[in-house]
Amino acid sequence: MLSFLTLLLILFISTVSVPEERSDISVQEGRATLPSLEKESSITALSGEWELVREGVNTFQKVPAVAWENGAGTYRITLEVSPEDAGIPVQLYTKNTGTSSELYVNGNLVGSQGVYAQDAAHAVPSARPVVYTFTLTEGENVLEFKVSNFTHPRAGLWERVVIAKAPILTHRLNRRLSIEFILIGVLAFIVVFISALALQLGEFNLFYFASAAASVALGSLLYNSYPIYQVVPGIDYILVKKGTFFFFYLSNGFIFKSIIHDIRPKEHDLFVQISHYFFLLLAILSVVLPYKSVYSLSVVASPLSVVVFTYFLFLQYSALFSYPSQRSFLWNVPRIMILSVALYGLIHDLVFYLSGQYQDTVLQVLSSIYSIGYALLIVRSLLENRKRLEEAKTLIISAADDTRNKIRADLHDRLGQLTHGMAYLVDSLKICGEQEGKTVDLLKETSTRINEELRHVIDNLGPSRLNSLGLQAAIEQMTQRSRDIFGITLLTDIHFDSIQGWNPVTEQIYLIVNEALTNAIRHASPDFIRIELTKNHGRFFLKMSNNGVKTSGTVFDKAKGHGIDIMRYRIEHLGGTFDAGSRTGGLFTITAEIPEVSV
């Protein structure tokens, strides 16, 4: 848990440690004085009343803020620059300027975002972030943003305009992009890793989380837009914007679906199920509806995401206090932490959106952190479950061995004594002549046969002969009894020096051979069984084949019993490998490879 908390802390610090604006200077009626640029890390926001010219009318417009929906306009600000700052390269940046714009400094074109035009036919929108670099002269400098919009529901300088000494803003943007690229790379690894786990383990609900992580990664690429425009400079603006919403809705839908199995009690999952399908519907609508309608849907989607995450966070808190244990604490506290991270991002961006303060959002980064944190929880859960499964296998083997030993003792101590007693009484009757000789002989023969069968069962239940005979002789004696009793062809091919005495490996090999032999005879009705056992480079290799004709009810039919599972558990418990199934030639075959264990 400590490593988990450390990783989340590093990720969070790496995102919030990006230098922010020093302060907002107050622009009054389109005029402001530029603060000193001497400080290398100084970033200043040019917020306040910019002069706005639209349709020949001059007004003062608050920046950042939405100014209009469709059309074009020119923002103007006059900056007073001190002699010390004159001639120093400066940079200016704002993420969104309507859909297209041009920046002029003292009447000279510095750069553009998209293609600015005063009519829809010629304007070309773009979401590519641009950092403008230029120099200012001593005294008054006039900065003009010519902005046009015929696509987006909002237009104007509705994000903060920041200025700083070059190349601070470039470094700031690159640093933020580097962090987000790292997060996206981690998300890509998570998608591949979790998908591979889902295929290997058959846990297909993990695909929902992998899909959510992939959606978060793709949504982050489109939202940042800078890398997309580097690779595809002419990519369509609407495709970028609608794709961002599509993956935002898709990630929410898949996240809700992936967390349903964690909800306790289960009656609470109906609301999350409905939210899951609602966000999938929004994802489809974001493709088919016009962009302005898609943008308007976010007014509903964002608050709903906040509600669902708040609801799930409440359920996690309830689980924490409803099941007060160390394991509950270790599992629920990390969940609460990563949910809080995602919820903070949702609320932060929603508040700024509703208040009209269109600053840099944090949801994309925090969504990535949430996905990474949740992936760590999944891996941790799988490792814990695997450990518990291994413990369960050990208990199953122990319970099976205890039961076998108890039955063996009962047969030997109780039933064995009775059969010996019957044989003694028969001998007495025969001596006394109190019964007819033929009947007494039959009783004697039956008693002897019962004792032989009983010894066979007792030996199968507990390989006591391993101590005196060794593994090879004990297996050959077992197979000889089976030949005599069942009349089948049973071949043994054992190649290694006989191992005397008991050790865990020889006992397990004996029990596996016995169990496979008994089950094959009982269920598959074979007339031929072959046992091959070799030892090479410190490892035992076992192969058993039979020509049983039945395919249902055999040891290989898992629905009929636990023989295969217990054999597998025994071998895997010793660090070996096991396989069972049909092979060429119509033979049912089991194979095992077990490392030798020194005792």
WORA-V537025 format. One record per residue. OMEGA is omega in degrees with one decimal (NA if undefined). D_LAST is the distance of its C-alpha to the last C-alpha in Angstrom with 1 decimal. Layout:
# WORA-V537025
omega:OMEGA d_last:D_LAST
omega:OMEGA d_last:D_LAST
This chain:
# WORA-V537025
omega:-179.5 d_last:37.3
omega:178.8 d_last:38.4
omega:178.5 d_last:38.0
omega:179.8 d_last:39.9
omega:179.4 d_last:42.7
omega:180.0 d_last:42.9
omega:178.9 d_last:43.3
omega:-179.7 d_last:46.0
omega:179.2 d_last:47.8
omega:-179.9 d_last:47.8
omega:-178.4 d_last:49.2
omega:-179.8 d_last:51.8
omega:-178.5 d_last:52.9
omega:-179.9 d_last:53.2
omega:-175.9 d_last:55.6
omega:-177.5 d_last:57.8
omega:175.3 d_last:58.1
omega:-177.4 d_last:60.4
omega:178.5 d_last:63.7
omega:179.8 d_last:66.2
omega:177.2 d_last:70.0
omega:179.1 d_last:71.5
omega:173.2 d_last:74.2
omega:173.6 d_last:76.7
omega:-175.8 d_last:80.1
omega:175.7 d_last:83.0
omega:-178.3 d_last:85.0
omega:177.6 d_last:88.5
omega:174.2 d_last:90.9
omega:-178.8 d_last:89.1
omega:177.7 d_last:89.1
omega:177.0 d_last:86.5
omega:-178.5 d_last:85.8
omega:176.8 d_last:82.7
omega:-179.7 d_last:80.7
omega:-179.4 d_last:79.9
omega:-174.8 d_last:77.3
omega:-178.6 d_last:76.3
omega:-174.8 d_last:73.0
omega:-175.9 d_last:70.5
omega:-175.3 d_last:68.5
omega:176.1 d_last:71.6
omega:-174.8 d_last:71.8
omega:176.9 d_last:74.9
omega:179.5 d_last:75.6
omega:-176.0 d_last:79.2
omega:178.4 d_last:79.6
omega:-174.4 d_last:82.9
omega:173.7 d_last:86.2
omega:173.7 d_last:86.4
omega:-179.0 d_last:89.7
omega:177.9 d_last:89.4
omega:177.3 d_last:91.9
omega:178.3 d_last:91.9
omega:177.0 d_last:94.7
omega:-178.0 d_last:97.0
omega:177.7 d_last:96.3
omega:175.7 d_last:95.0
omega:173.3 d_last:92.9
omega:-173.8 d_last:90.1
omega:177.3 d_last:86.6
omega:175.6 d_last:83.6
omega:4.6 d_last:80.7
omega:176.5 d_last:78.0
omega:176.0 d_last:79.3
omega:-177.1 d_last:80.2
omega:-178.8 d_last:83.8
omega:179.4 d_last:84.5
omega:-179.8 d_last:83.0
omega:176.4 d_last:84.8
omega:-177.5 d_last:87.0
omega:178.9 d_last:87.1
omega:-179.0 d_last:87.9
omega:174.5 d_last:88.0
omega:-178.4 d_last:86.3
omega:175.1 d_last:87.9
omega:177.3 d_last:87.1
omega:-178.9 d_last:88.9
omega:174.7 d_last:86.7
omega:-174.7 d_last:88.3
omega:180.0 d_last:86.6
omega:178.4 d_last:87.1
omega:-177.9 d_last:88.1
omega:-176.6 d_last:84.7
omega:-179.8 d_last:82.9
omega:178.4 d_last:85.3
omega:177.9 d_last:83.9
omega:177.4 d_last:80.3
omega:177.8 d_last:78.2
omega:177.7 d_last:77.1
omega:178.9 d_last:75.0
omega:-176.4 d_last:75.7
omega:165.8 d_last:73.3
omega:-171.1 d_last:73.4
omega:-176.9 d_last:71.0
omega:175.1 d_last:73.5
omega:-172.6 d_last:77.2
omega:173.7 d_last:78.3
omega:175.8 d_last:77.2
omega:-176.5 d_last:79.0
omega:171.7 d_last:80.8
omega:178.1 d_last:82.4
omega:176.0 d_last:82.4
omega:175.0 d_last:85.6
omega:-177.6 d_last:86.0
omega:176.8 d_last:89.6
omega:-179.1 d_last:90.6
omega:178.3 d_last:88.0
omega:-179.4 d_last:85.3
omega:-178.5 d_last:81.9
omega:-177.7 d_last:79.6
omega:172.8 d_last:79.1
omega:-172.0 d_last:76.6
omega:178.0 d_last:77.3
omega:180.0 d_last:81.0
omega:173.9 d_last:83.5
omega:-177.7 d_last:86.5
omega:176.6 d_last:88.9
omega:-175.2 d_last:88.6
omega:-176.1 d_last:85.7
omega:-174.8 d_last:86.6
omega:-179.9 d_last:85.9
omega:178.0 d_last:83.2
omega:-177.7 d_last:79.7
omega:177.0 d_last:77.0
omega:176.9 d_last:73.9
omega:-178.2 d_last:70.8
omega:177.1 d_last:69.9
omega:-179.2 d_last:69.6
omega:171.5 d_last:72.0
omega:-178.3 d_last:72.2
omega:179.2 d_last:75.8
omega:-178.7 d_last:76.5
omega:175.7 d_last:80.1
omega:179.7 d_last:82.2
omega:178.3 d_last:84.7
omega:178.0 d_last:88.1
omega:178.8 d_last:89.7
omega:-174.6 d_last:91.3
omega:176.3 d_last:91.3
omega:-177.8 d_last:88.8
omega:176.2 d_last:89.0
omega:180.0 d_last:85.8
omega:171.4 d_last:86.3
omega:172.1 d_last:83.8
omega:-170.7 d_last:85.3
omega:174.8 d_last:83.2
omega:179.7 d_last:83.5
omega:175.2 d_last:81.7
omega:-173.6 d_last:82.3
omega:-171.9 d_last:78.8
omega:177.2 d_last:77.0
omega:179.1 d_last:77.9
omega:179.0 d_last:78.3
omega:-179.4 d_last:80.0
omega:174.6 d_last:81.0
omega:-175.5 d_last:79.1
omega:166.1 d_last:76.8
omega:-177.5 d_last:73.9
omega:174.3 d_last:74.3
omega:-176.2 d_last:75.9
omega:-179.5 d_last:74.3
omega:-178.9 d_last:75.6
omega:176.1 d_last:74.0
omega:178.8 d_last:74.3
omega:1.5 d_last:72.9
omega:-173.5 d_last:70.0
omega:-175.7 d_last:68.5
omega:175.8 d_last:68.7
omega:178.1 d_last:67.3
omega:-179.8 d_last:64.3
omega:179.3 d_last:64.0
omega:-179.4 d_last:64.0
omega:179.3 d_last:61.6
omega:178.9 d_last:59.2
omega:178.2 d_last:59.3
omega:178.6 d_last:58.9
omega:178.3 d_last:55.9
omega:-178.1 d_last:54.2
omega:175.8 d_last:54.9
omega:176.9 d_last:53.8
omega:179.0 d_last:50.4
omega:179.3 d_last:50.2
omega:177.0 d_last:51.2
omega:177.0 d_last:48.7
omega:178.5 d_last:45.9
omega:178.4 d_last:47.3
omega:176.6 d_last:47.3
omega:179.8 d_last:43.6
omega:-179.7 d_last:42.9
omega:-179.0 d_last:44.9
omega:-176.4 d_last:42.8
omega:-179.0 d_last:39.5
omega:177.8 d_last:40.3
omega:177.8 d_last:41.8
omega:176.8 d_last:38.7
omega:-179.2 d_last:36.6
omega:179.2 d_last:39.1
omega:-177.3 d_last:38.8
omega:-174.5 d_last:35.0
omega:-176.2 d_last:34.6
omega:179.0 d_last:37.8
omega:-171.3 d_last:39.1
omega:173.8 d_last:42.6
omega:176.9 d_last:44.1
omega:178.0 d_last:42.6
omega:177.7 d_last:45.3
omega:179.2 d_last:47.9
omega:177.3 d_last:46.5
omega:177.8 d_last:46.1
omega:177.8 d_last:49.8
omega:179.4 d_last:50.8
omega:177.9 d_last:49.2
omega:179.2 d_last:50.9
omega:177.8 d_last:54.2
omega:-179.7 d_last:53.9
omega:-179.2 d_last:53.3
omega:177.0 d_last:56.2
omega:178.4 d_last:58.5
omega:177.9 d_last:57.9
omega:-178.6 d_last:58.8
omega:-178.2 d_last:62.0
omega:178.1 d_last:62.9
omega:172.1 d_last:62.6
omega:-178.4 d_last:64.5
omega:179.8 d_last:64.7
omega:178.9 d_last:61.9
omega:-179.1 d_last:63.3
omega:174.8 d_last:66.7
omega:-178.3 d_last:65.3
omega:-178.4 d_last:63.8
omega:-174.8 d_last:66.6
omega:-176.3 d_last:69.7
omega:-177.9 d_last:71.8
omega:-175.0 d_last:69.6
omega:-178.7 d_last:71.6
omega:-178.5 d_last:71.9
omega:178.4 d_last:71.8
omega:179.2 d_last:68.6
omega:-176.3 d_last:66.9
omega:-179.5 d_last:68.2
omega:177.1 d_last:67.5
omega:177.6 d_last:64.1
omega:178.7 d_last:63.2
omega:-179.7 d_last:64.2
omega:-177.8 d_last:62.5
omega:174.6 d_last:59.1
omega:178.8 d_last:59.7
omega:-177.9 d_last:60.3
omega:-179.7 d_last:57.5
omega:177.0 d_last:54.9
omega:-179.3 d_last:56.1
omega:-178.5 d_last:55.9
omega:176.9 d_last:52.4
omega:179.9 d_last:51.2
omega:179.9 d_last:52.6
omega:-176.2 d_last:50.9
omega:-176.7 d_last:47.5
omega:-177.3 d_last:47.7
omega:-176.4 d_last:48.8
omega:177.9 d_last:45.3
omega:-174.5 d_last:44.7
omega:179.8 d_last:47.8
omega:-1.5 d_last:47.4
omega:-169.9 d_last:49.1
omega:-179.2 d_last:49.8
omega:-179.9 d_last:53.5
omega:-171.4 d_last:54.1
omega:-178.4 d_last:53.1
omega:-179.9 d_last:56.5
omega:-179.8 d_last:58.3
omega:176.5 d_last:55.6
omega:178.8 d_last:55.8
omega:179.0 d_last:59.5
omega:177.9 d_last:59.3
omega:-178.0 d_last:56.9
omega:177.9 d_last:59.3
omega:-179.4 d_last:62.3
omega:173.3 d_last:60.8
omega:175.5 d_last:60.1
omega:177.6 d_last:63.7
omega:178.8 d_last:64.8
omega:178.4 d_last:62.9
omega:-179.6 d_last:64.8
omega:-179.8 d_last:68.1
omega:177.8 d_last:67.5
omega:-171.0 d_last:67.6
omega:-176.7 d_last:70.7
omega:172.9 d_last:72.9
omega:-173.8 d_last:75.0
omega:-178.7 d_last:73.5
omega:176.9 d_last:75.7
omega:178.2 d_last:74.6
omega:179.7 d_last:70.9
omega:-179.2 d_last:71.5
omega:179.2 d_last:73.2
omega:-179.4 d_last:70.2
omega:177.2 d_last:68.2
omega:177.6 d_last:70.3
omega:-172.5 d_last:68.6
omega:-176.7 d_last:65.2
omega:177.0 d_last:64.5
omega:178.7 d_last:65.3
omega:176.4 d_last:63.3
omega:177.6 d_last:60.2
omega:-178.8 d_last:60.7
omega:-176.7 d_last:61.1
omega:179.8 d_last:57.9
omega:176.4 d_last:55.7
omega:179.0 d_last:57.3
omega:-179.8 d_last:56.6
omega:176.5 d_last:53.0
omega:176.3 d_last:52.6
omega:178.9 d_last:54.1
omega:178.4 d_last:51.6
omega:175.1 d_last:48.7
omega:179.5 d_last:50.3
omega:178.9 d_last:50.6
omega:-179.3 d_last:47.0
omega:-177.3 d_last:46.0
omega:179.1 d_last:48.0
omega:-179.6 d_last:47.5
omega:-174.0 d_last:43.7
omega:177.1 d_last:43.2
omega:-179.6 d_last:39.5
omega:-179.6 d_last:37.5
omega:177.6 d_last:36.3
omega:179.4 d_last:40.0
omega:-176.6 d_last:41.1
omega:-179.1 d_last:38.5
omega:-171.9 d_last:39.5
omega:-179.7 d_last:43.3
omega:175.6 d_last:44.3
omega:177.5 d_last:43.3
omega:179.5 d_last:45.2
omega:-179.5 d_last:48.1
omega:-176.4 d_last:48.2
omega:174.4 d_last:48.3
omega:178.9 d_last:50.8
omega:177.7 d_last:52.9
omega:-180.0 d_last:52.9
omega:-179.1 d_last:54.1
omega:177.0 d_last:56.6
omega:178.6 d_last:58.0
omega:179.2 d_last:58.7
omega:-177.5 d_last:60.4
omega:179.5 d_last:62.6
omega:-176.9 d_last:63.4
omega:179.3 d_last:64.7
omega:-180.0 d_last:66.4
omega:179.7 d_last:68.3
omega:178.4 d_last:69.5
omega:-178.0 d_last:70.5
omega:-179.0 d_last:72.5
omega:178.6 d_last:74.2
omega:178.8 d_last:75.2
omega:-171.9 d_last:73.2
omega:179.9 d_last:71.7
omega:178.2 d_last:69.4
omega:-179.2 d_last:66.1
omega:179.6 d_last:63.7
omega:-172.2 d_last:60.1
omega:-177.2 d_last:58.8
omega:-179.7 d_last:57.6
omega:-177.7 d_last:55.4
omega:174.3 d_last:54.2
omega:176.8 d_last:53.4
omega:178.0 d_last:51.2
omega:177.4 d_last:49.4
omega:-178.4 d_last:49.1
omega:179.3 d_last:47.6
omega:179.2 d_last:45.1
omega:-179.1 d_last:44.1
omega:176.6 d_last:43.8
omega:176.8 d_last:41.6
omega:177.0 d_last:39.2
omega:179.2 d_last:39.2
omega:179.7 d_last:38.4
omega:178.7 d_last:35.5
omega:179.1 d_last:34.2
omega:179.7 d_last:34.7
omega:178.0 d_last:32.8
omega:178.6 d_last:29.8
omega:179.2 d_last:29.9
omega:178.4 d_last:30.3
omega:177.7 d_last:27.4
omega:179.3 d_last:25.2
omega:177.7 d_last:26.6
omega:178.1 d_last:26.0
omega:177.2 d_last:22.3
omega:178.9 d_last:22.3
omega:177.5 d_last:24.4
omega:178.8 d_last:22.1
omega:178.4 d_last:19.2
omega:179.2 d_last:21.7
omega:179.4 d_last:22.9
omega:-179.7 d_last:19.6
omega:180.0 d_last:19.0
omega:179.6 d_last:22.6
omega:179.6 d_last:22.4
omega:178.0 d_last:19.4
omega:179.1 d_last:21.3
omega:179.6 d_last:24.4
omega:-178.8 d_last:23.0
omega:178.6 d_last:21.6
omega:179.3 d_last:25.0
omega:179.7 d_last:27.0
omega:179.9 d_last:25.0
omega:180.0 d_last:25.7
omega:179.6 d_last:29.3
omega:-177.3 d_last:29.9
omega:-172.1 d_last:28.6
omega:-175.9 d_last:30.2
omega:-176.8 d_last:33.5
omega:179.2 d_last:34.5
omega:178.8 d_last:32.9
omega:-179.9 d_last:35.0
omega:-179.8 d_last:38.1
omega:175.3 d_last:37.8
omega:177.5 d_last:37.3
omega:178.9 d_last:40.3
omega:178.6 d_last:42.4
omega:179.3 d_last:41.7
omega:179.3 d_last:42.8
omega:178.7 d_last:46.0
omega:177.8 d_last:46.8
omega:179.4 d_last:46.6
omega:180.0 d_last:48.9
omega:-178.6 d_last:51.4
omega:179.6 d_last:51.5
omega:-176.7 d_last:52.2
omega:-179.4 d_last:54.9
omega:-177.0 d_last:56.5
omega:178.2 d_last:56.9
omega:177.3 d_last:55.9
omega:-174.8 d_last:56.8
omega:-177.7 d_last:54.5
omega:-179.7 d_last:53.9
omega:-179.6 d_last:52.7
omega:177.9 d_last:50.5
omega:178.6 d_last:48.9
omega:177.2 d_last:48.2
omega:179.1 d_last:46.6
omega:179.6 d_last:44.5
omega:178.7 d_last:43.3
omega:179.7 d_last:42.6
omega:179.0 d_last:40.5
omega:179.6 d_last:38.5
omega:178.5 d_last:37.9
omega:179.8 d_last:36.8
omega:178.8 d_last:34.3
omega:179.1 d_last:32.9
omega:-179.3 d_last:32.7
omega:177.4 d_last:31.1
omega:178.2 d_last:28.3
omega:179.9 d_last:27.8
omega:-179.0 d_last:27.6
omega:178.9 d_last:25.3
omega:178.7 d_last:22.9
omega:-178.9 d_last:23.1
omega:-178.4 d_last:22.4
omega:-175.6 d_last:19.3
omega:-178.3 d_last:17.3
omega:-177.9 d_last:17.3
omega:177.6 d_last:18.1
omega:-176.4 d_last:14.6
omega:-174.8 d_last:13.8
omega:-173.8 d_last:16.8
omega:-170.8 d_last:17.8
omega:-173.4 d_last:14.8
omega:-175.9 d_last:15.0
omega:-179.0 d_last:18.1
omega:-179.4 d_last:20.1
omega:178.5 d_last:19.3
omega:179.7 d_last:20.6
omega:176.9 d_last:23.5
omega:177.1 d_last:24.4
omega:-178.5 d_last:24.3
omega:178.5 d_last:26.7
omega:177.1 d_last:28.9
omega:-179.9 d_last:29.5
omega:176.8 d_last:30.5
omega:-176.8 d_last:32.8
omega:-173.7 d_last:34.5
omega:-171.0 d_last:34.9
omega:175.4 d_last:35.9
omega:180.0 d_last:37.4
omega:175.8 d_last:36.0
omega:-175.0 d_last:35.1
omega:-177.1 d_last:31.3
omega:176.0 d_last:29.9
omega:179.0 d_last:26.4
omega:-173.8 d_last:25.5
omega:-175.7 d_last:21.9
omega:166.7 d_last:21.3
omega:179.0 d_last:18.1
omega:-177.9 d_last:16.8
omega:-179.3 d_last:15.7
omega:-179.4 d_last:12.0
omega:175.3 d_last:12.0
omega:-176.5 d_last:10.2
omega:164.0 d_last:8.8
omega:-173.2 d_last:6.2
omega:-176.5 d_last:8.0
omega:-178.4 d_last:9.4
omega:178.3 d_last:10.9
omega:-178.6 d_last:12.2
omega:178.1 d_last:13.9
omega:179.2 d_last:15.3
omega:-178.6 d_last:16.7
omega:179.3 d_last:18.2
omega:178.4 d_last:19.7
omega:-179.4 d_last:21.2
omega:-177.8 d_last:22.6
omega:179.0 d_last:24.0
omega:179.4 d_last:25.6
omega:-178.8 d_last:27.0
omega:-178.3 d_last:28.4
omega:178.7 d_last:30.0
omega:-180.0 d_last:31.5
omega:-175.1 d_last:33.1
omega:-170.0 d_last:34.3
omega:-172.5 d_last:35.7
omega:179.9 d_last:36.4
omega:179.8 d_last:38.0
omega:169.3 d_last:36.8
omega:179.4 d_last:37.8
omega:175.6 d_last:35.2
omega:178.1 d_last:31.5
omega:178.9 d_last:29.3
omega:177.6 d_last:25.5
omega:-179.2 d_last:24.1
omega:179.9 d_last:20.5
omega:177.2 d_last:19.6
omega:-176.7 d_last:16.9
omega:177.8 d_last:18.2
omega:174.8 d_last:17.2
omega:179.4 d_last:13.6
omega:175.6 d_last:14.8
omega:177.4 d_last:15.6
omega:-177.8 d_last:19.2
omega:175.5 d_last:20.6
omega:179.1 d_last:24.4
omega:-178.7 d_last:26.3
omega:174.4 d_last:30.1
omega:-178.6 d_last:32.9
omega:177.8 d_last:36.6
omega:-174.5 d_last:37.2
omega:-177.6 d_last:40.7
omega:175.6 d_last:40.2
omega:178.1 d_last:39.5
omega:-179.2 d_last:39.9
omega:177.4 d_last:37.7
omega:177.9 d_last:34.9
omega:-178.3 d_last:31.3
omega:177.7 d_last:32.4
omega:-172.9 d_last:35.1
omega:-178.6 d_last:33.5
omega:-174.3 d_last:36.5
omega:-179.1 d_last:35.7
omega:-175.2 d_last:32.3
omega:-177.1 d_last:28.9
omega:-179.4 d_last:27.0
omega:-177.7 d_last:26.7
omega:-177.1 d_last:25.8
omega:176.2 d_last:23.0
omega:179.5 d_last:21.5
omega:-179.6 d_last:21.9
omega:-178.7 d_last:20.4
omega:-175.5 d_last:17.2
omega:-179.6 d_last:16.9
omega:178.1 d_last:18.2
omega:178.9 d_last:15.8
omega:178.3 d_last:12.9
omega:-179.7 d_last:15.3
omega:178.2 d_last:16.9
omega:-174.3 d_last:20.5
omega:176.7 d_last:22.5
omega:179.7 d_last:26.2
omega:178.1 d_last:28.5
omega:-178.6 d_last:32.2
omega:178.8 d_last:35.0
omega:-179.0 d_last:35.0
omega:-179.8 d_last:37.8
omega:177.9 d_last:39.3
omega:-179.4 d_last:39.1
omega:169.4 d_last:35.5
omega:-172.7 d_last:33.2
omega:167.5 d_last:29.9
omega:178.5 d_last:26.5
omega:179.3 d_last:24.2
omega:175.0 d_last:20.7
omega:-172.6 d_last:18.6
omega:175.9 d_last:14.8
omega:178.1 d_last:12.6
omega:-179.6 d_last:9.6
omega:178.1 d_last:6.4
omega:-179.2 d_last:3.8
omega:NA d_last:0.0
